Amino acid sequence: MSIFQIGGVGYMTFIIFVAYLLGTRVSVRASIIAKESLATESFILGRFFKDVFLFTLIVESIGAFILTVLWMKEFPLKRSIYLGIFHSVSAFCTAGFSLFSNSFMNYRDNILLNMTVNIISIVGGIGFFVLIDVKRFFVKELKDIRPRKLTLHSKIVLLITLIVMTAGTVIIFVSEKWPVAMTFYDRLMASAFQSISASTTDGFNSIDIGSLSATSLTMLIVLMFIGASPGSTGGGMKTTTLGTLLGSVNAYLNGRESVNVFGREISWETVMKAFSVFCLFIVIALADMLILANVEKFSYIRILFEVISALGNTGLSTGITPELTFVGKIVLTITMFVGRVGPLTLSAAFIAKAKPQAFRYPTENIFIG
């Protein structure tokens, strides 16, 4: 729990916060890596990291209290407190670790548990930038301070998150052959829980992933690939990356030279960064598939599910993980590390800073599509 608590808020977040408390100055290189790992252009170190730890403490404490009360009906007080704290931290950090052998399958129809875990996971998955932005918005609303509006980043995160979670819920709901005993609301709740789990990459499951249809598995793969949002505890390509990609495609199809979203223009550098992240994720997934498809005996979709789950740091599995070969487990371990740290963060840490170009080559067009 301690390990995924640190991993959830981010190693650089933890390190810089400790340095801030100790009054130690952070090097320029460390600041650059921290900025890249948090996917932001600028921030006030002390204030930002204090807000991060404050949100973490509040959300996890509330979640732990609710879950403790829920489990007091089944377990002794000490055990209930332990279960409450562990699963609240696991949900907020989108770690996916559960102390129950079948995750939350026994609580599939428990509304309180489903709602609590879903909300904690969503809060952890939308990112600290959005949480801080929403907090500032409501503070200005209460104090009647103008202007008060959400940033472009927050708008894109909230919109894309709502779209992908809703799409996942609908597709899982209509594509599964549910047991007759399950009511309409139970089916909807299970579909929403699994969609949110894959989208926030919290890794919990209330239904048997291995028994899902190919359509549902494909949808979960897409959700895990997209992942959570920048500056969050979740993994994946990130919702803002998808939003930027869709915005740039829309701009091209409509003959516009600039990418405009919500009345704001997204810089060309951001667009290129989004395409770079997307391409790197595709390359890593393809490389993994080339290796695992050769050494593993399972179906292609199950192997792909494991790869994307590892790359997105989701933790969901169709049940084949324990039976993977040594090579397969090593490949997925490396993939999880790369997915959590981030391809661009690794580049910032290990690749030398680009030198200014002394010249540019002549322009020549090539045919695309």
N, C-alpha and C positions, 0 to 999 in steps of 0.2 A: 504494500500500500504506500509506503514511503517513497519507493522508487517511482511508481507511476504518478504520485503526487508531484514530485519534482519534474518528471518528464512531461506531465500534463501542462503545467504552467510555463514550461520551457526552461531548458538548462541555462540559456543566456539571461532569461528573466530572473532566475534564482541567483545566478552568480552576480549580476549587476546589482540586484537588490541587497545582497549581503555586502557588496563593496560599498554601496550607498550607506548602509547602516554603520559600517566600520569607518566611514569617512575616507575610504581609499579612492584615488582617482583611477578611472578606467581608461585604458589606452585607446588611441584613435582606432587601431585595428579591431579591438574588441567591440568598440562602439559600432563600427561598420558591420561587423558580423551580427551583432545584436539587432541592428536595424534591419538587416536582410532576413534574419530568422523570424522577426516580428512583422515583416512585410510592410514597413511604414517608411515614410520619407523623413520624418522628424518627430521627436517626442521630448518631453521634459522628463529626464530619467527618474528623479525622485518621486515626483507627483504621479507619473504613470504607473510605476511599479508598486507604489503604495495602494493605488486604486485596484491594481491586479490582485494583490493579496487581500484587500478588503472584500472585493466581490467574491473571491474564492472562499474566504472564511464564512461570509454570510450565506451564500448559496449552499455550500456543503453542510453547514450547521442546520439550516432549515430542513434540508433533505434528510439528514441523519435523524432529526427529531421525528419527522413524519414516519419514516420507515421503522424507527424504533417502536413507536406507538403501534404500528401495524403488526409487527412481529411479536409484540408482547402477548398477543392472543394465542401464540403457538409455542413460544420459547420462554425460558426464564429471563429475568430482567437483564442480567449481565450479558447473556448471549444475544438478546435483542439489541442492546446498545452496540455491541460489537458488529453485528450484522448491519445495523443501520449506518454506522460510521463507514464501514468498509464499502458498502454498495453505493453510498452517497458520493464518496470520493471517487470510486471507480466510474460512476456515471458522469460526474462533472469533468473528470479528466479523460473521458471517453476511452477508458482502458479496456472495458469489456470483461474484466475478471469478476467471476461470481463464486461465492462459497457454496453454491448449490450445483450438483453434478450436471443438471440439465438446464442451467441458467434460470430463467423465469418461466419455464414451461408450466410449472405447477400453479403459477399465478396469472395465467393467460386471461382469465375472466375477472381479475381483481382490478376494479376501476382505480382505486386509490394508488396501488403500486404502479400501474401503467401510467397514470397521469403524473405521478411524482417523478418517476425515472425519465419519462419523456421530457418534462419541463427542465429538469436538471441537465439532461443531455443537450437540449436545444440551447439553453443558456451557455453551456460550456462550448457548444459548437459554433455559435454565431460570432464569437470573438470578443476580446476585451475592448477593442476600439469601438465596436457597436454599443456595448454595454455602457461605456463611458460617455459616448455621444448621446445615447438615450437618457442617461442620468442628467447630463447638462441641459438637454431639451426640457425635461420636466422641471428642473430647478428654475430655468428661465420662465417656464409657464407659471409656476407658483409665484415667482417674484414679478411677473408681468414685464419681463425684459424682452426687448426686440432688438434685432431680428432673432427669431428662434426657429430653426429648421434643422433637419438632419443633414449630415454630409452626404455627398454622392456615394461614398463608400458604403455607408449604412443603408441607404436606399437600395443599392444593388444587392447587398447581402440579404436583406430582409425579403426582397422580391424573389430572387433566385431560390432562396431557402424555401419559401412558401410554395413556389412552383414545383420544385423537384420532390418535395415531401408529399405534396398533393398528388402528383403524377404517380409516384411510387405506390401510394396507398390505393389509388384507383386500380392500377394495373394488377397489383397483387390480389386485391379483392375480387376482381372479375376473372382472373386466370386460374384460381385455385379451386380444387374440388373439396370443399369443406365438409366436415362430418355433419350429418343431419342434425345431431344434437346441438350444434352451435347455432345460436340465434344470430340475427342480422347484425345486431350491435356488437356481439362478441367477435364476429368475423371482421367487422370494420375496425374494432379496437386492435385486434391482432395484426391486421394489415397496416394500420397506422404505426403501431409499435415497431414493426419490422422495417418499415420505410424510414422512420426517424432514426432507428438504430443504424441503418446502413448510411444514411445521409450525414448524420453527425459523427459517424464512425465509432459509436460507443460500444459496439460489439456484442450487446446482449441479444438474446432471442427468446421469444415466447412461443414459437412454433418450431417444429423440427425442420431445420434448413435442408437437410439431406433428402427430405421427402417433397420438397417444393418442385413445382413444374419448371420446365426449361424457360418458360416466359418469365416467371417470377425470379428465377436465378439470374437471368439476363438483366432484368430491371435492377436487382440488387447490385450486380456488377457495375452498372452505369452509375448508380447512386454512390457506391464506394469509390469509384474512380473520380467522380466530381468532388466528393468529400465535404468537409466543413468549410469554415471561412478563415481568412488570414487573421493571425493574432489570437487564435482560439486554441483549445486543447485538442482539437481534432486534426485528422490528417487528410490526405487526398489532394487533388489538383487545386481545389478551392473554388468556392462559388463565384468570387469576383473574376477569376480567370475565365470561367464559363461565360459570365456576363460580358466581359470585354471581347471575347471571341465572337459571341453572337452579335454584339454591337458593331464590330468591325466587318463581319460578313454582311450585315444589314446595310451598312454604309456603302460597301462596294456594290451590292446589288442595286442600290438606289442611286448610284453614280455620284456619291458624295466623297470629297477628299478628306473629310474629318469624321471622326467617330464621336457622335453626340448622343448622350444619354441623360434623360431628366434635365434637359436644358443646359448641360455642361459638356465641354469637349474633353475627351480622354486623350492624353498626350500620346504621341507616336512611340515614345520610349516604353510606356505602359503596355501598349498594344504588342510591341515586339517582345516584351517580357512575358506576356500571356501566351503568345505563340511558342516561345522558347520553353516555358514550363510544360505546355501541352505536348510538344514534340519530345521532350526529355522523358516524360511519363510514358509515352507510347513506345519509345526506344527501349526503356527499361523493361516494360511489360513484354515486349516482343523477345528481348534477349532471354528473359526468364522462361518464356514459353518454349523457345527453341531448346533450352536445356531440359526443362521438366518434361516436355512431351517425349523426349528421348529416353529418360531414365525412369519415368513413372508409368504405371499400368492402368491408371484410371482414365475415365472419359475426358474428352477435351474441355468440356464446359466446367467440370469439377476442378480440373487443374487451373483453368483460367480464373475461376472463382477464388482459389487459394492465392494465386499471384496478385490479383487486384486487391484482395483483402489485406495481404501483407504490404503492398505498396501504399495503400490508403490507411494502414495502421488500424484496421477495423477490428480484426479478431474474430470475425464470423467464419464459420467453416461448415462444409457439407459433411464433415465427419472423417475425412481421409487423412488429416494431419498426422495422427500417430503412426499411420502406415506408410508415410513417405520415406523414401530412401535417405541415406545420410547426405548425399549430394543435394537432394531436394530441400532438406531442412536447412542446410547451410545457405543455399541460394535464397530461400525465403527469409532467413535471418538477416542476411545482408540487405535484402530488399526492404525489410522493415526499418532498418537503420537509415537507409537512404531516403525512404519515404517520410520518416519522422523529422530528420534533420532538414531535408529539402535539397533538391538538386542545385538550386541557385545558391543556397547557403554554403553547400560544399564547394561550389565554384568560388565564392567569395573568400572562403577560408584557405583554399589550396592553389587556386590559379592566380598567377601574378597579375597585378593591375595593368590594364591595357595602356600602352603608351599612345600619346596623340599621333595621329597619322601625319606624316610629312607631305604626303601627296595623295591624290585620288585617281583611280583609273577611269578611262572613258566609259560612258554609259552605253550599254547595248541590251536590247530587249530579247527575251526568250518567250516561247509559247507556253502558256499554262492552260491546263484543263483539256 
